[in-house]
Amino acid sequence: MNDSIISHYINGEEVLSYTKPQIGGGNVSMDKEKFQSLDGTPLKKGTISLQSESHPVEFRNIEILEL
């Protein structure tokens, strides 16, 4: 299944991996009631966000691979 393992790589090195992502966790800033009703639902699609912590950053050569 395409939703069971997600791995993040930086410069070819795996830095984070997790399995079976699902909606929930309590960190929802938008429409809290809507998302609370979906707690535990498997995450099948969504958007991709890039984040930096406190310093300006530029991203380049970002690849998304369907395995």
FIDOBA-413893 format. One record per residue: residue number from 1; residue in one letter; x, y, z of N, C-alpha, C, CB in turn. Coordinates in nm, 4 decimals, padded with zeros to 6 digits. Glycine has a CB too. Layout:
N
zapa i=NUM | aa=A | n.east=X | n.north=Y | n.up=Z | ca.east=X | ca.north=Y | ca.up=Z | c.east=X | c.north=Y | c.up=Z | cb.east=X | cb.north=Y | cb.up=Z
...
***
This chain:
67
zapa i=1 | aa=M | n.east=00.0827 | n.north=-00.1187 | n.up=00.0000 | ca.east=00.0000 | ca.north=00.0000 | ca.up=00.0000 | c.east=00.0869 | c.north=00.1247 | c.up=00.0000 | cb.east=-00.0939 | cb.north=00.0000 | cb.up=00.1202
zapa i=2 | aa=N | n.east=00.0495 | n.north=00.2269 | n.up=-00.0761 | ca.east=00.1306 | ca.north=00.3476 | ca.up=-00.0874 | c.east=00.1315 | c.north=00.4328 | c.up=00.0377 | cb.east=00.0826 | cb.north=00.4293 | cb.up=-00.2012
zapa i=3 | aa=D | n.east=00.0448 | n.north=00.4081 | n.up=00.1327 | ca.east=00.0363 | ca.north=00.4942 | ca.up=00.2502 | c.east=00.0992 | c.north=00.4334 | c.up=00.3741 | cb.east=-00.1062 | cb.north=00.5268 | cb.up=00.2786
zapa i=4 | aa=S | n.east=00.1689 | n.north=00.3220 | n.up=00.3618 | ca.east=00.2128 | ca.north=00.2535 | ca.up=00.4821 | c.east=00.3525 | c.north=00.2924 | c.up=00.5309 | cb.east=00.2090 | cb.north=00.1080 | cb.up=00.4584
zapa i=5 | aa=I | n.east=00.4432 | n.north=00.3336 | n.up=00.4419 | ca.east=00.5770 | ca.north=00.3734 | ca.up=00.4847 | c.east=00.6134 | c.north=00.5054 | c.up=00.4173 | cb.east=00.6818 | cb.north=00.2629 | cb.up=00.4509
zapa i=6 | aa=I | n.east=00.6580 | n.north=00.6025 | n.up=00.4968 | ca.east=00.7028 | ca.north=00.7310 | ca.up=00.4437 | c.east=00.8432 | c.north=00.7547 | c.up=00.4974 | cb.east=00.6049 | cb.north=00.8487 | cb.up=00.4834
zapa i=7 | aa=S | n.east=00.9359 | n.north=00.7850 | n.up=00.4073 | ca.east=01.0744 | ca.north=00.8116 | ca.up=00.4461 | c.east=01.1155 | c.north=00.9469 | c.up=00.3921 | cb.east=01.1698 | cb.north=00.7007 | cb.up=00.3944
zapa i=8 | aa=H | n.east=01.1936 | n.north=01.0206 | n.up=00.4718 | ca.east=01.2466 | ca.north=01.1505 | ca.up=00.4327 | c.east=01.3982 | c.north=01.1377 | c.up=00.4205 | cb.east=01.2070 | cb.north=01.2619 | cb.up=00.5357
zapa i=9 | aa=Y | n.east=01.4515 | n.north=01.1875 | n.up=00.3093 | ca.east=01.5946 | ca.north=01.1804 | ca.up=00.2841 | c.east=01.6509 | c.north=01.3199 | c.up=00.2649 | cb.east=01.6240 | cb.north=01.0932 | cb.up=00.1614
zapa i=10 | aa=I | n.east=01.7696 | n.north=01.3437 | n.up=00.3168 | ca.east=01.8446 | ca.north=01.4654 | ca.up=00.2923 | c.east=01.9818 | c.north=01.4238 | c.up=00.2417 | cb.east=01.8548 | cb.north=01.5545 | cb.up=00.4214
zapa i=11 | aa=N | n.east=02.0164 | n.north=01.4728 | n.up=00.1242 | ca.east=02.1448 | ca.north=01.4380 | ca.up=00.0608 | c.east=02.1653 | c.north=01.2871 | c.up=00.0559 | cb.east=02.2614 | cb.north=01.5038 | cb.up=00.1364
zapa i=12 | aa=G | n.east=02.0597 | n.north=01.2141 | n.up=00.0232 | ca.east=02.0687 | ca.north=01.0695 | ca.up=00.0083 | c.east=02.0672 | c.north=00.9910 | c.up=00.1379 | cb.east=02.1907 | cb.north=01.0365 | cb.up=-00.0647
zapa i=13 | aa=E | n.east=02.0602 | n.north=01.0583 | n.up=00.2515 | ca.east=02.0602 | ca.north=00.9892 | ca.up=00.3810 | c.east=01.9220 | c.north=00.9966 | c.up=00.4445 | cb.east=02.1660 | cb.north=01.0503 | cb.up=00.4759
zapa i=14 | aa=E | n.east=01.8696 | n.north=00.8830 | n.up=00.4862 | ca.east=01.7385 | ca.north=00.8809 | ca.up=00.5506 | c.east=01.7462 | c.north=00.9489 | c.up=00.6869 | cb.east=01.6871 | cb.north=00.7359 | cb.up=00.5653
zapa i=15 | aa=V | n.east=01.6606 | n.north=01.0490 | n.up=00.7076 | ca.east=01.6618 | ca.north=01.1232 | ca.up=00.8335 | c.east=01.5348 | c.north=01.1010 | c.up=00.9148 | cb.east=01.6796 | cb.north=01.2711 | cb.up=00.8062
zapa i=16 | aa=L | n.east=01.4301 | n.north=01.0483 | n.up=00.8519 | ca.east=01.3045 | ca.north=01.0257 | ca.up=00.9218 | c.east=01.2234 | c.north=00.9225 | c.up=00.8453 | cb.east=01.2248 | cb.north=01.1577 | cb.up=00.9380
zapa i=17 | aa=S | n.east=01.1607 | n.north=00.8316 | n.up=00.9174 | ca.east=01.0752 | ca.north=00.7309 | ca.up=00.8556 | c.east=00.9606 | c.north=00.6994 | c.up=00.9503 | cb.east=01.1555 | cb.north=00.6023 | cb.up=00.8209
zapa i=18 | aa=Y | n.east=00.8402 | n.north=00.6844 | n.up=00.8962 | ca.east=00.7262 | ca.north=00.6490 | ca.up=00.9796 | c.east=00.6269 | c.north=00.5679 | c.up=00.8978 | cb.east=00.6589 | cb.north=00.7752 | cb.up=01.0379
zapa i=19 | aa=T | n.east=00.5371 | n.north=00.5003 | n.up=00.9671 | ca.east=00.4419 | ca.north=00.4121 | ca.up=00.8997 | c.east=00.2982 | c.north=00.4502 | c.up=00.9328 | cb.east=00.4675 | cb.north=00.2665 | cb.up=00.9384
zapa i=20 | aa=K | n.east=00.2101 | n.north=00.4168 | n.up=00.8432 | ca.east=00.0654 | ca.north=00.4324 | ca.up=00.8585 | c.east=00.0248 | c.north=00.5686 | c.up=00.9155 | cb.east=00.0122 | cb.north=00.3233 | cb.up=00.9475
zapa i=21 | aa=P | n.east=00.0539 | n.north=00.6786 | n.up=00.8431 | ca.east=00.0144 | ca.north=00.8112 | ca.up=00.8934 | c.east=-00.1373 | c.north=00.8232 | c.up=00.9024 | cb.east=00.0706 | cb.north=00.9224 | cb.up=00.8026
zapa i=22 | aa=Q | n.east=-00.1830 | n.north=00.8948 | n.up=01.0010 | ca.east=-00.3267 | ca.north=00.9124 | ca.up=01.0207 | c.east=-00.3565 | c.north=01.0536 | c.up=01.0681 | cb.east=-00.3808 | cb.north=00.8098 | cb.up=01.1216
zapa i=23 | aa=I | n.east=-00.4800 | n.north=01.0957 | n.up=01.0487 | ca.east=-00.5240 | ca.north=01.2266 | ca.up=01.0935 | c.east=-00.5343 | c.north=01.2249 | c.up=01.2451 | cb.east=-00.6594 | cb.north=01.2657 | cb.up=01.0288
zapa i=24 | aa=G | n.east=-00.4889 | n.north=01.3316 | n.up=01.3087 | ca.east=-00.5006 | ca.north=01.3412 | ca.up=01.4539 | c.east=-00.3730 | c.north=01.3920 | c.up=01.5166 | cb.east=-00.5368 | cb.north=01.2071 | cb.up=01.5131
zapa i=25 | aa=G | n.east=-00.3731 | n.north=01.3976 | n.up=01.6458 | ca.east=-00.2555 | ca.north=01.4418 | ca.up=01.7187 | c.east=-00.2748 | c.north=01.5728 | c.up=01.7922 | cb.east=-00.1414 | cb.north=01.4546 | cb.up=01.6256
zapa i=26 | aa=G | n.east=-00.3844 | n.north=01.6429 | n.up=01.7633 | ca.east=-00.4156 | ca.north=01.7632 | ca.up=01.8388 | c.east=-00.3489 | c.north=01.8906 | c.up=01.7942 | cb.east=-00.3820 | cb.north=01.7414 | cb.up=01.9757
zapa i=27 | aa=N | n.east=-00.2690 | n.north=01.8896 | n.up=01.6893 | ca.east=-00.2013 | ca.north=02.0112 | ca.up=01.6440 | c.east=-00.2661 | c.north=02.0692 | c.up=01.5194 | cb.east=-00.0548 | cb.north=01.9827 | cb.up=01.6168
zapa i=28 | aa=V | n.east=-00.3960 | n.north=02.0838 | n.up=01.5211 | ca.east=-00.4686 | ca.north=02.1351 | ca.up=01.4057 | c.east=-00.5059 | c.north=02.2806 | c.up=01.4316 | cb.east=-00.5952 | cb.north=02.0497 | cb.up=01.3767
zapa i=29 | aa=S | n.east=-00.4606 | n.north=02.3696 | n.up=01.3431 | ca.east=-00.4905 | ca.north=02.5116 | ca.up=01.3623 | c.east=-00.6146 | c.north=02.5548 | c.up=01.2848 | cb.east=-00.3714 | cb.north=02.5964 | cb.up=01.3199
zapa i=30 | aa=M | n.east=-00.6542 | n.north=02.4784 | n.up=01.1833 | ca.east=-00.7704 | ca.north=02.5142 | ca.up=01.1026 | c.east=-00.8885 | c.north=02.4242 | c.up=01.1386 | cb.east=-00.7376 | cb.north=02.5033 | cb.up=00.9516
zapa i=31 | aa=D | n.east=-01.0058 | n.north=02.4781 | n.up=01.1441 | ca.east=-01.1320 | ca.north=02.4040 | ca.up=01.1601 | c.east=-01.1175 | c.north=02.2817 | c.up=01.2505 | cb.east=-01.1839 | cb.north=02.3603 | cb.up=01.0240
zapa i=32 | aa=K | n.east=-01.0865 | n.north=02.3065 | n.up=01.3754 | ca.east=-01.0553 | ca.north=02.2014 | ca.up=01.4730 | c.east=-01.1647 | c.north=02.0946 | c.up=01.4830 | cb.east=-01.0330 | cb.north=02.2635 | cb.up=01.6095
zapa i=33 | aa=E | n.east=-01.2906 | n.north=02.1362 | n.up=01.4857 | ca.east=-01.4001 | ca.north=02.0386 | ca.up=01.4990 | c.east=-01.4061 | c.north=01.9436 | c.up=01.3802 | cb.east=-01.5340 | cb.north=02.1108 | cb.up=01.5136
zapa i=34 | aa=K | n.east=-01.3844 | n.north=01.9949 | n.up=01.2602 | ca.east=-01.3866 | ca.north=01.9106 | ca.up=01.1400 | c.east=-01.2800 | c.north=01.8017 | c.up=01.1487 | cb.east=-01.3649 | cb.north=01.9960 | cb.up=01.0133
zapa i=35 | aa=F | n.east=-01.1597 | n.north=01.8388 | n.up=01.1878 | ca.east=-01.0504 | ca.north=01.7427 | ca.up=01.1917 | c.east=-01.0596 | c.north=01.6483 | c.up=01.3116 | cb.east=-00.9185 | cb.north=01.8158 | cb.up=01.1944
zapa i=36 | aa=Q | n.east=-01.1156 | n.north=01.6925 | n.up=01.4234 | ca.east=-01.1319 | ca.north=01.6031 | ca.up=01.5382 | c.east=-01.2239 | c.north=01.4876 | c.up=01.5037 | cb.east=-01.1867 | cb.north=01.6798 | cb.up=01.6592
zapa i=37 | aa=S | n.east=-01.3242 | n.north=01.5141 | n.up=01.4202 | ca.east=-01.4162 | ca.north=01.4066 | ca.up=01.3819 | c.east=-01.3482 | c.north=01.3036 | c.up=01.2928 | cb.east=-01.5381 | cb.north=01.4640 | cb.up=01.3106
zapa i=38 | aa=L | n.east=-01.2326 | n.north=01.3382 | n.up=01.2361 | ca.east=-01.1591 | ca.north=01.2470 | ca.up=01.1481 | c.east=-01.0415 | c.north=01.1789 | c.up=01.2179 | cb.east=-01.1090 | cb.north=01.3221 | cb.up=01.0271
zapa i=39 | aa=D | n.east=-01.0233 | n.north=01.2028 | n.up=01.3477 | ca.east=-00.9114 | ca.north=01.1425 | ca.up=01.4211 | c.east=-00.9013 | c.north=00.9930 | c.up=01.3933 | cb.east=-00.9271 | cb.north=01.1666 | cb.up=01.5717
zapa i=40 | aa=G | n.east=-00.7804 | n.north=00.9477 | n.up=01.3630 | ca.east=-00.7560 | ca.north=00.8061 | ca.up=01.3396 | c.east=-00.7769 | c.north=00.7621 | c.up=01.1962 | cb.east=-00.8431 | cb.north=00.7263 | cb.up=01.4274
zapa i=41 | aa=T | n.east=-00.8302 | n.north=00.8487 | n.up=01.1106 | ca.east=-00.8518 | ca.north=00.8144 | ca.up=00.9699 | c.east=-00.7171 | c.north=00.8070 | c.up=00.8985 | cb.east=-00.9452 | cb.north=00.9184 | cb.up=00.9008
zapa i=42 | aa=P | n.east=-00.6917 | n.north=00.6994 | n.up=00.8224 | ca.east=-00.5644 | ca.north=00.6916 | ca.up=00.7490 | c.east=-00.5487 | c.north=00.8094 | c.up=00.6534 | cb.east=-00.5554 | cb.north=00.5593 | cb.up=00.6710
zapa i=43 | aa=L | n.east=-00.4282 | n.north=00.8633 | n.up=00.6464 | ca.east=-00.3976 | ca.north=00.9758 | ca.up=00.5602 | c.east=-00.3605 | c.north=00.9216 | c.up=00.4225 | cb.east=-00.2829 | cb.north=01.0630 | cb.up=00.6196
zapa i=44 | aa=K | n.east=-00.4415 | n.north=00.9514 | n.up=00.3212 | ca.east=-00.4217 | ca.north=00.8977 | ca.up=00.1865 | c.east=-00.3711 | c.north=01.0027 | c.up=00.0879 | cb.east=-00.5510 | cb.north=00.8388 | cb.up=00.1355
zapa i=45 | aa=K | n.east=-00.3960 | n.north=01.1323 | n.up=00.1161 | ca.east=-00.3523 | ca.north=01.2376 | ca.up=00.0252 | c.east=-00.3382 | c.north=01.3658 | c.up=00.1046 | cb.east=-00.4516 | cb.north=01.2558 | cb.up=-00.0934
zapa i=46 | aa=G | n.east=-00.2796 | n.north=01.4667 | n.up=00.0432 | ca.east=-00.2636 | ca.north=01.5945 | ca.up=00.1105 | c.east=-00.1638 | c.north=01.6819 | c.up=00.0387 | cb.east=-00.2207 | cb.north=01.5739 | cb.up=00.2538
zapa i=47 | aa=T | n.east=-00.1172 | n.north=01.7833 | n.up=00.1064 | ca.east=-00.0204 | ca.north=01.8753 | ca.up=00.0487 | c.east=00.1167 | c.north=01.8519 | c.up=00.1104 | cb.east=-00.0647 | cb.north=02.0212 | cb.up=00.0693
zapa i=48 | aa=I | n.east=00.2156 | n.north=01.9066 | n.up=00.0467 | ca.east=00.3517 | ca.north=01.8973 | ca.up=00.0971 | c.east=00.3942 | c.north=02.0365 | c.up=00.1403 | cb.east=00.4493 | cb.north=01.8386 | cb.up=-00.0103
zapa i=49 | aa=S | n.east=00.4498 | n.north=02.0478 | n.up=00.2583 | ca.east=00.4964 | ca.north=02.1764 | ca.up=00.3109 | c.east=00.6440 | c.north=02.1665 | c.up=00.3445 | cb.east=00.4147 | cb.north=02.2187 | cb.up=00.4360
zapa i=50 | aa=L | n.east=00.7140 | n.north=02.2754 | n.up=00.3252 | ca.east=00.8551 | ca.north=02.2837 | ca.up=00.3626 | c.east=00.8664 | c.north=02.3846 | c.up=00.4747 | cb.east=00.9457 | cb.north=02.3236 | cb.up=00.2410
zapa i=51 | aa=Q | n.east=00.9518 | n.north=02.3573 | n.up=00.5713 | ca.east=00.9599 | ca.north=02.4398 | ca.up=00.6908 | c.east=01.1049 | c.north=02.4631 | c.up=00.7299 | cb.east=00.8834 | cb.north=02.3750 | cb.up=00.8063
zapa i=52 | aa=S | n.east=01.1304 | n.north=02.5816 | n.up=00.7827 | ca.east=01.2614 | ca.north=02.6088 | ca.up=00.8420 | c.east=01.2380 | c.north=02.6608 | c.up=00.9826 | cb.east=01.3441 | cb.north=02.7115 | cb.up=00.7563
zapa i=53 | aa=E | n.east=01.3379 | n.north=02.6530 | n.up=01.0648 | ca.east=01.3263 | ca.north=02.6975 | ca.up=01.2036 | c.east=01.4098 | c.north=02.8220 | c.up=01.2268 | cb.east=01.3691 | cb.north=02.5863 | cb.up=01.3000
zapa i=54 | aa=S | n.east=01.3486 | n.north=02.9365 | n.up=01.2334 | ca.east=01.4032 | ca.north=03.0657 | ca.up=01.2758 | c.east=01.5018 | c.north=03.1344 | c.up=01.1813 | cb.east=01.4690 | cb.north=03.0475 | cb.up=01.4035
zapa i=55 | aa=H | n.east=01.5554 | n.north=03.0686 | n.up=01.0822 | ca.east=01.6515 | ca.north=03.1312 | ca.up=00.9927 | c.east=01.6015 | c.north=03.1231 | c.up=00.8492 | cb.east=01.7896 | cb.north=03.0648 | cb.up=01.0057
zapa i=56 | aa=P | n.east=01.6323 | n.north=03.2230 | n.up=00.7671 | ca.east=01.5948 | ca.north=03.2148 | ca.up=00.6258 | c.east=01.6593 | c.north=03.0920 | c.up=00.5614 | cb.east=01.6367 | cb.north=03.3437 | cb.up=00.5504
zapa i=57 | aa=V | n.east=01.5885 | n.north=03.0306 | n.up=00.4718 | ca.east=01.6398 | ca.north=02.9111 | ca.up=00.4067 | c.east=01.5891 | c.north=02.9081 | c.up=00.2628 | cb.east=01.5972 | cb.north=02.7824 | cb.up=00.4838
zapa i=58 | aa=E | n.east=01.6652 | n.north=02.8487 | n.up=00.1750 | ca.east=01.6245 | ca.north=02.8302 | ca.up=00.0371 | c.east=01.6256 | c.north=02.6811 | c.up=00.0076 | cb.east=01.7174 | cb.north=02.9082 | cb.up=-00.0608
zapa i=59 | aa=F | n.east=01.5251 | n.north=02.6349 | n.up=-00.0639 | ca.east=01.5156 | ca.north=02.4941 | ca.up=-00.1001 | c.east=01.5432 | c.north=02.4816 | c.up=-00.2498 | cb.east=01.3752 | cb.north=02.4350 | cb.up=-00.0629
zapa i=60 | aa=R | n.east=01.6080 | n.north=02.3746 | n.up=-00.2902 | ca.east=01.6285 | ca.north=02.3491 | ca.up=-00.4309 | c.east=01.6383 | c.north=02.1988 | c.up=-00.4541 | cb.east=01.7548 | cb.north=02.4212 | cb.up=-00.4818
zapa i=61 | aa=N | n.east=01.6153 | n.north=02.1581 | n.up=-00.5745 | ca.east=01.6268 | ca.north=02.0176 | ca.up=-00.6146 | c.east=01.5420 | c.north=01.9266 | c.up=-00.5262 | cb.east=01.7730 | cb.north=01.9731 | cb.up=-00.6096
zapa i=62 | aa=I | n.east=01.4200 | n.north=01.9639 | n.up=-00.5038 | ca.east=01.3282 | ca.north=01.8813 | ca.up=-00.4244 | c.east=01.2639 | c.north=01.7795 | c.up=-00.5170 | cb.east=01.2192 | cb.north=01.9686 | cb.up=-00.3527
zapa i=63 | aa=E | n.east=01.2688 | n.north=01.6545 | n.up=-00.4787 | ca.east=01.2114 | ca.north=01.5483 | ca.up=-00.5602 | c.east=01.1090 | c.north=01.4707 | c.up=-00.4796 | cb.east=01.3211 | cb.north=01.4544 | cb.up=-00.6128
zapa i=64 | aa=I | n.east=01.0019 | n.north=01.4348 | n.up=-00.5461 | ca.east=00.9003 | ca.north=01.3489 | ca.up=-00.4859 | c.east=00.8950 | c.north=01.2242 | c.up=-00.5725 | cb.east=00.7584 | cb.north=01.4206 | cb.up=-00.4762
zapa i=65 | aa=L | n.east=00.9233 | n.north=01.1127 | n.up=-00.5113 | ca.east=00.9281 | ca.north=00.9860 | ca.up=-00.5844 | c.east=00.8135 | c.north=00.8961 | c.up=-00.5421 | cb.east=01.0623 | cb.north=00.9148 | cb.up=-00.5617
zapa i=66 | aa=E | n.east=00.7416 | n.north=00.8440 | n.up=-00.6383 | ca.east=00.6405 | ca.north=00.7438 | ca.up=-00.6082 | c.east=00.7062 | c.north=00.6079 | c.up=-00.6217 | cb.east=00.5158 | cb.north=00.7567 | cb.up=-00.7022
zapa i=67 | aa=L | n.east=00.7084 | n.north=00.5353 | n.up=-00.5151 | ca.east=00.7761 | ca.north=00.4050 | ca.up=-00.5146 | c.east=00.6785 | c.north=00.2917 | c.up=-00.5342 | cb.east=00.8522 | cb.north=00.3847 | cb.up=-00.3849
***
